[in-house]
Amino acid sequence: MKTAFAWATALLALHLHANDWPQFRGPGAQGHANAKLPFDISATSDHLKWKAPVPGSGWSSPVILNGKIYLTSAIDRGEGLSLNALCLSAENGKLLWNTPIFAVDSAPRMHRKNSQASPTPIVNGQQVYVHFGHMGTAALSLDGKVAWKNDTIKYPPVHGNGGTPALADNKLIFSCDGARDPFVIALHTKDGSQAWKVNRSIDAKRKFSFSTPLVLQTTTGKQVLLPGSDMIGSYDPTNGKEIWRATYDGYSVVPRPVVGHGMVFFSTGFDRAKAMAVQLGGKGDVTETHVKWILPKGAPHTPSMVLTGNELYMVSDGGIASCVDAKSGEVHWSERLGGGCSASPILANGKLYQVNEAGTVYVLEAGKEFNLLSQKSLGERSLASPAVAHGALYIRTAAHLWRFE
């Protein structure tokens, strides 16, 4: 069936080289990498080009543009934390600059799998944007000078910060799904001022969530898809107006949605995550008319999914990997990898790469039959999602950034 909706394309991808990795989950925001990567991803691999120390702590994923890697980190300054933006050389891992953005005297308690620097930066040809949830958002020049910062967007966080913003029409769009009064907001990229703010339209019992928006270019205009507690909403990036929504029971929703075949695929969060497919193109409440299938087992609470062709891949937080028919929800296979998983998988040259929380890297053949190609260890905790740029794989662990190629 034909659809008016093109599959998701992050708008940054229209302006940057396809081999760069400018945002969370890559140039298309779907976890696809244009590279042939090695299978042996380990601390002793011959494919390890460098391993560089990263100051401070954080689980933001690396983004890469024009040979520069951008990260965020929380650095202990003795009395409180400094929330910083970092830039490293992709060639050798050398720290090029380290810019303090916000000083935090006392940060709220976090979930054990969170950090004070979990949202991933976004970089384009002019600026790098960094986000620290309820603690503030900022833009920097590519040489590390602060262009603007905004720490006025306040809401009561639960478990700390989480979701990453998305770029659309010169706006940074992100959710503020805290303990009460959850909302979606857009800031002007030129100065950080508020462009619009809209409340979530569902009065969820447990309101906090941490998902990252996905920007769609459709034949009728742009839309921003953003799951939250008890609902996924589609928003008009020009004014924040809700275009459609589908409801479910779920909170603390983390994964970024993926799209294809005229549908959006996402997970419903806690307590028991379900994978859902919703047909695009509706108006208003589409729960009764556009939900195509629901899968009650194997869905992730944290890792985002990967779609390629008719196959939808997902990895649960418990380390169970599944391959599902995207059109019907039929499960082709479901196998335990081992260990907890928080990072999102990536797809490169027909292979799936998944890093678990202990730093073990699994490489699987993409297909309707389960085929584990490699299982090797970095020996260091890892919750950040990998990045790929110009044929190299980058993985952030607790204290280091690694480059393999």
Secondary structure as GFF3:
##gff-version 3
##sequence-region A 1 405
A	DSSP	three_ten_helix	11	14	.	.	.	ID=ss1
A	DSSP	beta_strand	32	33	.	.	.	ID=ss2
A	DSSP	beta_strand	48	53	.	.	.	ID=ss3
A	DSSP	beta_strand	63	65	.	.	.	ID=ss4
A	DSSP	beta_strand	68	76	.	.	.	ID=ss5
A	DSSP	beta_strand	81	89	.	.	.	ID=ss6
A	DSSP	beta_strand	95	104	.	.	.	ID=ss7
A	DSSP	beta_strand	122	123	.	.	.	ID=ss8
A	DSSP	beta_strand	127	131	.	.	.	ID=ss9
A	DSSP	three_ten_helix	133	135	.	.	.	ID=ss10
A	DSSP	beta_strand	137	141	.	.	.	ID=ss11
A	DSSP	beta_strand	146	150	.	.	.	ID=ss12
A	DSSP	beta_strand	166	168	.	.	.	ID=ss13
A	DSSP	beta_strand	171	176	.	.	.	ID=ss14
A	DSSP	beta_strand	183	188	.	.	.	ID=ss15
A	DSSP	beta_strand	194	199	.	.	.	ID=ss16
A	DSSP	beta_strand	214	218	.	.	.	ID=ss17
A	DSSP	beta_strand	221	228	.	.	.	ID=ss18
A	DSSP	beta_strand	231	235	.	.	.	ID=ss19
A	DSSP	beta_strand	242	247	.	.	.	ID=ss20
A	DSSP	beta_strand	258	260	.	.	.	ID=ss21
A	DSSP	beta_strand	263	267	.	.	.	ID=ss22
A	DSSP	beta_strand	275	279	.	.	.	ID=ss23
A	DSSP	beta_strand	284	285	.	.	.	ID=ss24
A	DSSP	alpha_helix	287	290	.	.	.	ID=ss25
A	DSSP	beta_strand	291	295	.	.	.	ID=ss26
A	DSSP	beta_strand	306	308	.	.	.	ID=ss27
A	DSSP	beta_strand	311	315	.	.	.	ID=ss28
A	DSSP	beta_strand	320	325	.	.	.	ID=ss29
A	DSSP	beta_strand	331	336	.	.	.	ID=ss30
A	DSSP	beta_strand	346	348	.	.	.	ID=ss31
A	DSSP	beta_strand	351	355	.	.	.	ID=ss32
A	DSSP	beta_strand	360	365	.	.	.	ID=ss33
A	DSSP	beta_strand	372	377	.	.	.	ID=ss34
A	DSSP	beta_strand	387	389	.	.	.	ID=ss35
A	DSSP	beta_strand	392	396	.	.	.	ID=ss36
A	DSSP	beta_strand	400	404	.	.	.	ID=ss37
###
